[in-house]
Amino acid sequence: MNQKPIFLMPGEGRSYSMGSISALFKADGNETGGNYSISEWWLEPHSKGPGAHSHDEDDIFFVIEGTMSFLLGDDWKDAPKGSFVLAPRGVTHDFENRSSERAGVFNISVPGNFE
């Protein structure tokens, strides 16, 4: 695959609104040859995430704003801005915003084609 450079300004990408959750995809499987997908996920205050799930991709999260709560296996942990979370493939995980402030995470899924 002959991958092309991508340059996006803040807030740019493919935006998907899902009520109190929104996703902003920066690079997806089509653009990375299926190697990885990169996105931002934003949750309004007191918003549930996608629900507990597992899949064949590693999910890497970096909290970029607020505090996000993560389910990893059977344990919930609060992750303030600057926190790093790895949910390896096959591990049940979820995220939600239990706070009264908007929260966001930068997400990398490996391999790609998550979207």
C-alpha positions as CSV (number, residue, x, y, z in Angstrom):
1,M,0.0,0.0,0.0
2,N,1.2,3.5,-0.8
3,Q,0.0,5.4,2.2
4,K,-0.6,9.2,1.8
5,P,0.2,11.8,4.3
6,I,-2.7,13.2,6.4
7,F,-2.7,16.7,7.9
8,L,-5.7,17.8,9.9
9,M,-6.1,21.0,12.0
10,P,-7.7,20.8,15.4
11,G,-11.3,19.6,15.2
12,E,-10.9,18.2,11.7
13,G,-11.7,14.7,10.7
14,R,-14.8,12.6,10.0
15,S,-17.3,13.4,12.7
16,Y,-20.0,11.1,14.0
17,S,-22.6,12.2,16.5
18,M,-24.3,9.6,18.7
19,G,-26.3,11.7,21.1
20,S,-24.2,12.6,24.1
21,I,-21.2,10.8,22.5
22,S,-19.3,12.0,19.5
23,A,-16.4,10.5,17.6
24,L,-13.9,12.3,15.3
25,F,-11.9,9.9,13.1
26,K,-8.5,11.1,12.1
27,A,-7.3,8.1,10.2
28,D,-9.1,4.8,9.5
29,G,-8.3,1.4,8.1
30,N,-8.7,2.6,4.5
31,E,-6.1,5.2,5.0
32,T,-3.6,3.1,7.0
33,G,-3.8,-0.2,5.1
34,G,-5.7,-1.7,8.0
35,N,-2.8,-1.3,10.3
36,Y,-4.5,1.1,12.8
37,S,-7.3,3.5,13.3
38,I,-7.1,6.8,15.2
39,S,-10.0,8.7,16.6
40,E,-11.1,11.1,19.4
41,W,-14.1,10.3,21.5
42,W,-16.0,13.0,23.4
43,L,-18.6,12.4,26.1
44,E,-20.8,15.0,27.6
45,P,-21.2,15.0,31.4
46,H,-22.8,11.9,32.9
47,S,-22.8,10.0,29.6
48,K,-22.5,6.2,29.3
49,G,-20.1,4.8,26.7
50,P,-20.6,2.1,24.2
51,G,-21.3,-0.6,26.8
52,A,-19.0,-3.5,28.0
53,H,-17.5,-5.3,25.0
54,S,-14.4,-7.0,23.7
55,H,-12.9,-7.4,20.2
56,D,-9.9,-8.5,18.3
57,E,-8.1,-5.1,18.4
58,D,-6.0,-3.6,21.1
59,D,-7.6,-0.4,22.2
60,I,-5.2,2.4,23.4
61,F,-6.6,5.4,25.1
62,F,-5.1,8.7,26.3
63,V,-7.3,11.1,28.2
64,I,-7.1,14.5,26.6
65,E,-9.7,16.4,28.6
66,G,-11.7,15.8,31.9
67,T,-11.9,12.5,33.7
68,M,-13.0,9.3,31.9
69,S,-14.0,6.2,33.8
70,F,-12.8,2.9,32.3
71,L,-13.9,-0.7,32.8
72,L,-11.1,-3.2,32.3
73,G,-12.2,-6.7,33.0
74,D,-14.3,-6.4,36.1
75,D,-12.8,-3.2,37.5
76,W,-13.8,0.4,36.9
77,K,-11.0,3.0,37.3
78,D,-11.2,6.8,37.0
79,A,-8.7,8.3,34.6
80,P,-8.0,12.0,34.7
81,K,-6.5,14.1,31.9
82,G,-3.1,12.6,30.9
83,S,-4.0,9.0,31.8
84,F,-3.0,6.2,29.5
85,V,-5.2,3.0,29.2
86,L,-4.5,-0.1,27.2
87,A,-7.4,-2.6,26.8
88,P,-5.7,-5.6,25.1
89,R,-7.6,-7.6,22.5
90,G,-10.1,-9.9,24.1
91,V,-10.3,-8.0,27.4
92,T,-13.8,-6.7,28.3
93,H,-13.8,-2.9,28.5
94,D,-16.0,0.2,28.4
95,F,-15.6,3.9,29.1
96,E,-18.0,6.6,30.4
97,N,-18.0,10.1,31.7
98,R,-19.3,10.1,35.3
99,S,-18.2,13.7,35.9
100,S,-20.1,17.0,35.5
101,E,-17.6,18.2,32.8
102,R,-17.1,17.1,29.2
103,A,-14.4,14.5,28.8
104,G,-12.4,13.3,25.8
105,V,-10.0,10.5,24.9
106,F,-7.6,10.0,22.0
107,N,-8.0,6.4,20.8
108,I,-5.8,4.1,18.6
109,S,-7.1,0.7,17.6
110,V,-4.5,-1.9,16.4
111,P,-5.0,-3.4,13.9
112,G,-7.2,-1.0,12.0
113,N,-10.6,-1.2,10.4
114,F,-12.3,-0.7,13.7
115,E,-14.6,1.8,12.2
